[in-house]
Amino acid sequence: LVGHALRRPEPGLLETAVDLAVPPLSLLLGLALSGLAISTLGAMWLGLPAWAAAPWLGCLIAIAAYLAVGMRASGLGLAGCRRLALEAPAFLARKAGLYVRLARGHDATAWERSQRADDRMDPPRVEVQGVPIDRVDRESAVDRIMALVGGPRLAQVCTVNLDFLARAQSDPEVGAILAQSALNVPDGAPVLWLAAACGERLPERVAGADLVPQLAARAARDGVRLFLLGGADGVAMEAALELSRHAPGLQIAGTREPPIGDLESLDSAAIVRAITDARTDILLVAFGHPKQERWIHRHREELGSIVAIGVGCSFDLLAGRRVRAPHWCQAHGLEWAYRVAHEPRRLAGRYSADAVWLLTAFWRIAVTAALRRSTSPQPA
């Protein structure tokens, strides 16, 4: 490759040759750290000269500079750099394990059968504590929602978090709503944790606060009309303006903020009439769980063939009235802790009860798995 690149002016070939010649970055970093540690210990206890550590320190500085230039060129941003720093140790540990396997004689050239088109595919839904959850990421969730627009009847979409799971166990109406919904997205890291504990895989967390702006961008592109229902003190209009700014050309069919109260106190007939008269395609309902899910389900016949999504506090987040947790909190399943710290009086009781239920659910899963192993036939 080098000879060919030198004979002919093809920078791509030379770049490929250099890429093949340089060891993986994780291996270089591991060697540099090991060399620095050994030379430093040797200087402290074995009388080695102090400058013996200089080449290894120079390697680490060069690697850091290489990473800094690469991250700046990629436009990763401060949040991306922070996430990379948090996830790098685990990645290096996995790579170290691979190198150990290779050193012990693992055949890296062995053939492994890849996935075939006729292999068994994962089911589209998984059961998490009796609640069906769809295997979707944000992009595929938006695809599914847009495909439901214009359907023959109302399609309800639920953003399922830990509170949904816990309430579904004690509230038959909520359990029935989640069982009948057209799409249940996993909004909450505990949902992914519980699925993994049962041996199921969900692609990623699909938070309503992330889903709504992405859905608005697709709706603007496809000419789909959104109606925002819920909130107080003008937050629905502020959220609509922010979505329109984020997605130029978005058609806002309308906004409405009913007085805060229970479902029976709402003038639901007038609300439904406003939604249908506005020729709504997608309805975003921000009443909070379970009020928003119950309202949508109870009025599914009058609302007609629209897509209705319960979005919780998304309007407040879009309007900037509440601040969302930092990205590193979201990435590590700690957004709940951030919210409790900022709204302890409103959320501490609910989150404590949900945490107790989560620990109990994990205990049940562990006991069930242990009983299954103990009763399964042992090989001779």
TORROVO-191262 format. One record per residue (C-alpha): residue in one letter; x negated, y, z negated. Coordinates in steps of 0.02 Angstrom, whole numbers, padded with zeros to 5 digits, always signed. Layout:
# TORROVO-191262
AXYZ;...
END
This chain:
# TORROVO-191262
L+00000+00000+00000;V-00139+00122-00044;G-00235+00084+00116;H-00079+00099+00223;A-00033+00264+00137;L-00208+00333+00169;R-00206+00283+00352;R-00035+00358+00380;P+00031+00517+00295;E+00175+00434+00201;P+00181+00504+00022;G+00319+00382-00023;L+00203+00233+00000;L+00068+00310-00108;E+00197+00349-00242;T+00256+00169-00238;A+00077+00106-00255;V+00045+00216-00406;D+00210+00163-00483;L+00163-00021-00464;A-00013+00007-00531;V+00036+00101-00689;P+00098-00009-00833;P+00273+00025-00902;L+00285+00182-01008;S+00341+00082-01160;L+00186-00028-01147;L+00072+00123-01128;L+00151+00204-01280;G+00133+00045-01381;L-00051+00026-01333;A-00088+00209-01372;L-00005+00200-01542;S-00094+00037-01582;G-00262+00108-01528;L-00237+00265-01631;A-00189+00165-01785;I-00336+00045-01769;S-00465+00181-01737;T-00397+00286-01881;L-00403+00140-02003;G-00577+00098-01939;A-00636+00275-01970;M-00564+00271-02146;W-00629+00102-02203;L-00756+00033-02079;G-00864+00185-02046;L-00813+00211-01865;P-00840+00389-01800;A-00686+00500-01810;W-00695+00540-01625;A-00650+00358-01588;A-00468+00408-01611;A-00482+00552-01486;P-00449+00451-01326;W-00293+00373-01401;L-00231+00541-01462;G-00263+00611-01289;C-00159+00469-01215;L-00013+00510-01331;I-00023+00694-01285;A-00024+00649-01100;I+00127+00535-01122;A+00220+00671-01218;A+00181+00798-01081;Y+00238+00675-00948;L+00403+00649-01040;A+00428+00835-01067;V+00402+00873-00882;G+00517+00731-00831;M+00657+00783-00949;R+00645+00964-00893;A+00648+00914-00710;S+00800+00803-00740;G+00898+00942-00826;L+00931+00827-00973;G+00962+00970-01095;L+00936+00981-01282;A+01078+00860-01324;G+01012+00731-01202;C+00835+00747-01272;R+00901+00723-01448;R+00996+00568-01396;L+00843+00500-01305;A+00738+00526-01462;L+00866+00433-01567;E+00883+00286-01448;A+00699+00270-01399;P+00644+00167-01553;A+00776+00033-01521;F+00729+00028-01337;L+00543+00008-01379;A+00585-00130-01502;R+00679-00226-01366;K+00534-00202-01246;A+00411-00263-01378;G+00516-00419-01399;L+00508-00449-01212;Y+00318-00433-01212;V+00307-00556-01357;R+00413-00679-01259;L+00300-00659-01107;A+00146-00686-01215;R+00223-00847-01282;G+00244-00915-01108;H+00415-00854-01051;D+00424-00876-00863;A+00472-00706-00795;T+00486-00778-00618;A+00615-00911-00665;W+00776-00905-00566;E+00933-00854-00660;R+01105-00872-00586;S+01185-00702-00554;Q+01370-00660-00566;R+01471-00732-00421;A+01628-00661-00348;D+01723-00819-00395;D+01659-00823-00576;R+01784-00793-00714;M+01809-00606-00734;D+01839-00520-00900;P+02025-00495-00934;P+02082-00315-00907;R+02140-00302-01089;V+02072-00365-01254;E+02163-00390-01418;V+02091-00287-01561;Q+02183-00330-01722;G+02338-00371-01621;V+02333-00210-01519;P+02297-00224-01331;I+02153-00112-01275;D+02108-00087-01092;R+01929-00116-01033;V+01901+00058-00960;D+01773+00195-00965;R+01819+00378-00939;E+01808+00372-00750;S+01910+00213-00730;A+02037+00279-00858;V+02062+00434-00751;D+02079+00322-00597;R+02212+00218-00686;I+02309+00372-00743;M+02308+00451-00571;A+02368+00286-00497;L+02517+00290-00618;V+02572+00463-00558;G+02731+00451-00455;G+02775+00278-00519;P+02954+00215-00535;R+02966+00251-00723;L+02876+00340-00864;A+02700+00275-00898;Q+02640+00302-01076;V+02453+00317-01111;C+02387+00300-01289;T+02216+00354-01352;V+02192+00219-01484;N+02081+00254-01633;L+02062+00171-01803;D+02218+00255-01873;F+02320+00182-01729;L+02257+00006-01769;A+02290+00022-01955;R+02464+00095-01932;A+02513-00036-01803;Q+02494-00170-01939;S+02624-00089-02053;D+02737+00005-01931;P+02832-00109-01810;E+02883+00037-01699;V+02703+00093-01673;G+02650-00087-01640;A+02787-00106-01510;I+02741+00059-01425;L+02558+00007-01409;A+02609-00164-01343;Q+02720-00086-01208;S+02610+00060-01155;A+02541+00067-00979;L+02364+00108-01037;N+02277+00101-01206;V+02104+00181-01205;P+01979+00152-01348;D+01967+00323-01431;G+01856+00287-01582;A+01693+00196-01617;P+01776+00078-01744;V+01886+00010-01604;L+01728-00040-01509;W+01650-00111-01668;L+01801-00220-01705;A+01808-00281-01525;A+01623-00327-01531;A+01648-00419-01697;C+01777-00527-01608;G+01657-00562-01463;E+01740-00441-01342;R+01656-00299-01247;L+01729-00129-01211;P+01632-00016-01090;E+01631+00144-01194;R+01729+00256-01308;V+01858+00360-01212;A+01898+00507-01325;G+02050+00611-01282;A+01946+00769-01295;D+01834+00702-01156;L+01973+00624-01054;V+02083+00780-01037;P+01955+00894-00949;Q+01902+00754-00832;L+02085+00716-00794;A+02118+00901-00763;A+01977+00908-00636;R+02050+00760-00540;A+02226+00833-00552;A+02164+00998-00478;R+02085+00904-00334;D+02241+00799-00299;G+02373+00934-00329;V+02447+00850-00484;R+02544+00961-00606;L+02508+00961-00794;F+02625+01012-00935;L+02554+01047-01109;L+02672+01012-01255;G+02627+01042-01437;G+02514+01146-01546;A+02552+01311-01631;D+02515+01497-01621;G+02483+01499-01433;V+02354+01358-01430;A+02441+01266-01287;M+02426+01419-01175;E+02245+01445-01227;A+02207+01263-01188;A+02294+01279-01019;L+02189+01432-00976;E+02030+01340-01026;L+02077+01189-00919;S+02114+01306-00772;R+01944+01387-00795;H+01862+01216-00803;A+01960+01150-00652;P+01995+01291-00527;G+02156+01262-00432;L+02237+01161-00573;Q+02427+01177-00570;I+02495+01205-00745;A+02680+01161-00737;G+02711+01240-00907;T+02672+01246-01093;R+02786+01232-01244;E+02756+01238-01431;P+02905+01170-01530;P+02920+01219-01713;I+02821+01106-01829;G+02933+00976-01911;D+02991+00797-01900;L+03058+00718-01741;E+03240+00739-01792;S+03219+00928-01810;L+03155+00952-01633;D+03269+01015-01494;S+03215+00869-01387;A+03350+00895-01256;A+03285+01071-01218;I+03105+01009-01217;V+03145+00869-01095;R+03242+00989-00984;A+03094+01110-00978;I+02975+00969-00931;T+03084+00897-00794;D+03132+01068-00723;A+02946+01109-00707;R+02920+00958-00592;T+02790+00888-00710;D+02677+00746-00654;I+02571+00723-00811;L+02630+00772-00985;L+02502+00803-01123;V+02582+00791-01296;A+02487+00859-01446;F+02600+00818-01593;G+02475+00707-01682;H+02489+00520-01712;P+02612+00436-01730;K+02735+00578-01696;Q+02678+00605-01516;E+02685+00419-01472;R+02859+00400-01549;W+02927+00555-01460;I+02864+00497-01290;H+02931+00321-01314;R+03101+00377-01377;H+03127+00494-01228;R+03051+00386-01092;E+03217+00369-01000;E+03258+00556-00996;L+03080+00607-00948;G+03086+00502-00790;S+02940+00450-00681;I+02796+00546-00760;V+02636+00499-00852;A+02642+00549-01036;I+02484+00550-01142;G+02467+00582-01328;V+02312+00690-01348;G+02309+00731-01535;C+02203+00885-01575;S+02135+00907-01398;F+02221+01076-01374;D+02135+01147-01528;L+01967+01083-01466;L+01993+01152-01291;A+02046+01321-01360;G+01896+01327-01475;R+01999+01332-01634;R+01912+01175-01695;V+01731+01130-01666;R+01692+00954-01611;A+01553+00852-01691;P+01378+00862-01614;H+01339+00739-01476;W+01225+00635-01588;C+01370+00612-01710;Q+01483+00557-01569;A+01352+00438-01497;H+01326+00350-01665;G+01508+00337-01719;L+01495+00474-01852;E+01620+00599-01783;W+01741+00550-01921;A+01615+00603-02055;Y+01594+00773-01971;R+01782+00799-01965;V+01805+00750-02148;A+01665+00868-02200;H+01752+01013-02110;E+01933+00969-02157;P+01922+00870-02320;R+02093+00916-02388;R+02183+00863-02229;L+02082+00710-02180;A+01995+00635-02333;G+02146+00535-02392;R+02190+00466-02221;Y+02011+00422-02176;S+01982+00338-02344;A+02134+00226-02318;D+02077+00188-02141;A+01901+00145-02203;V+01972+00022-02329;W+02077-00058-02193;L+01924-00067-02077;L+01819-00157-02209;T+01963-00277-02240;A+01977-00311-02053;F+01791-00349-02040;W+01806-00466-02190;R+01951-00559-02108;I+01853-00576-01946;A+01701-00644-02039;V+01804-00768-02139;T+01896-00827-01983;A+01731-00854-01891;A+01658-00950-02040;L+01811-01063-02051;R+01805-01094-01864;R+01623-01147-01875;S+01655-01259-02024;T+01800-01350-01940;S+01721-01367-01768;P+01648-01540-01727;Q+01461-01550-01754;P+01350-01628-01619;A+01285-01801-01658;
END
